[in-house]
Amino acid sequence: MKKILFLILATATLTACHKAKNNPTVSFGIPYTQTSALPGVPGYNDGNTIPGGGAPMPFTPVKVGINAPQYFAQYRTASGKVISTYLSSMNVSITTPGNHYFDFLDYVELYISTPSQPEILVAANYSIPYGIKSIDLVVTPGINLKNYINNDSVTVRLNAYVNAVPLPGDQLLLTGNFQVTANPL
């Protein structure tokens, strides 16, 4: 009887291991792109230096579709099968006009939220040199965004501190990537 029970348990264990090898997790990226106009700083004219070390520049939160269901279908998984989601990269660039730079910017932070999840800081750059048109943000490590990516959209908000008011017409392009690991269907 003990031998039979041992054989049954050994067979079940081997079968489970075989199934685990045949159903590895899937990993894929969900790209993120958003265009936004730079807001003005209340009380200041465009292009002027802000006295007293600068001022916060308010950005209105923007709801952005992330098309996660499309990627879940493509990679044969579902939102309920997501194990982890991390922001792997984020970049902010001035796209228009061509002769403007981030010289007005001291730092920038990127926050995301959803109706069911609180706003959280996911990336920032606190050391922005002069003469650049593109900023790579440093992703906040260890933040699993699994519960954020399971929504159809996220709300994105930039927080910035400026030493001068941006010139009129500046358009920003935010590009990033969410790295998703999930179990297959």
N, C-alpha and C positions, 0 to 999 in steps of 0.2 A: 504494500500500500504506500509506504514512504517513497519507494522508487517511482511509482506512478505519479504521485503528487509532485515529486522533484522534476520529472520529465514534463509535466504540464506547466509548471512554473518556468522552467528553462525555455520551453517552446514559446510561452507567452512573452517572456523577456526578449527573446531573439526576434519575435514578430514585431514587438514594439520598437526595438532598435532599428529594424529594417524599415518600418514605416517612417520613423523619424528621419532616416537617411533619404528616403524617397520624397519627403515633404519639407525641404529646407525652407527657411524664411526667404522672402524676397525683399530686396532693397532697391529703391528707385528715388529719383529726385522729382520734386514738383517745383518748376520754376515760377518765380514771382516777378511781375513787372508792373510798375505804376508810374504814371506821369503826373506831376503836380506843379502848380505855379507857386513861386515863393511869395508869401504874404509880406505885407509891409509891417513896420513896427509902429504901433499906435503912438502918435505924438511927434513923429520924426519924418522929415522929408527924405525921399529916396536918394541914396548916394552920400548922405552926410554921415560924418563920424558921430558916434554916440558918446557923449561925455560920461565921466564917472565909471569907466571900465566896461561899458556895454549894457546890454539889456536882453531879456528873453525875447525870442521871436515866436509868437504863438502860431501853431499850425492847427488847422481844423482836422479832427479825426476823419478818415476816409474809409468807407466800407469797400472791401476789395474781394471780388470773386477769386477763389483759388482753384476751382475746377477739380477738386480732389476726387469726386466720384468718377470722373473720366479716367484719371490715373489708376484708381482702384480697379476699374473694369479692365484697363489695358494690361495690368500686371496680375490679374485674376486673384484679387483680394477684395476686402471690404473694410469699411470704417471700423467695424467691430473686431477686426483681425489685426489692427495696427498695434504693434508692440511699442514702438518709439518713433518720435519725430523730432529732429533737431534742425535748427537753422544752421546751414553749413556755410553760407556766404551772404553778404549784403554789400551793395555798392550804391553810392549816390553820385550822380553826375549832372553837371549843367549842360543841357543840350542846346538851348538857344537863349540868347544870341551867342554867336561864336566867340566874342571877344570879352566875355565875363568870366571871372574866376571866383573861387571861394575865399578870397582875401577878407571878406566881411565876417567870416565865420570863426568863432573861437572853438565851439564844440557842437556835436549833434548826437542825439540819442534817438533810437527807434523803439517804439512800444507797440505791442499788439494786444488785442482783446477780442472776445466774442460776446454775444449776449449772455452766454452761460459761464464764461470764464473771465477772471479779472484782468485788468491791464497789467502787463509785465514788460520790463526792459529786456529786449532780446539782442540788441547790438548798439554800439556807440563808438565814437572816435573823439577823444579829448585832446588830441594833439594834431591840429590841422595846419600844415605849412602854407606859406603864401605861394601864389602862382600856379595853383592846381585847379583842374576842372573836374576831377574825379576823386572820390574819397572811398576807400575800402573801410567799412566799419568792422570793428572787432566784435565778433559774436560772443555773447555772454555764455560761458561754458556750462554744461550740465543741466540745461533747462529742457526738459522733455515736453514738447508741445503737442503730444498725442491728443489731448482733449481739445486743442485749438484747431488742429488740422481736420478733425472729424466733422467740422462744420462746412457748409458750402462757401462761407466767406469769413474773413477776419477783418477787424477794424485796425487800421494802421495809423499811428500818430507819431509825427516827428516832433522832437523838442530840441530847440537850438538856442544858443547864446551867441549874440552878434556884437561886434565892435563898431559896425557901420551898417546903415540900412542898405539892403541890396538894391541894385539898379533895377528899373522897371523892365518887365519882359522876361525875367529869368524863369526858365522852366527846368524842373528837376526830373530826372529819370532814376527811379529806384529799381534795382534788379537784384534778385536774390534767389536762393534755392533752399527748399525744405528737403532734408534727407529722411526718407521714411523706411522703416523696417517693419514688415508685417508677415503674418502667417498666410499661406495660400488658402484659397477656398477649399 
